[in-house]
Amino acid sequence: MDSGKDCAAIPRVTWFVDQD
């Protein structure tokens, strides 16, 4: 998972979706 990169590039809301 690239949650770290996504979290820095996109909103946290999307990060949560990616995590799920």
Secondary structure, 3 states (H helix, E strand, C coil): CCHHHHHHHCCHHHHHHHHC
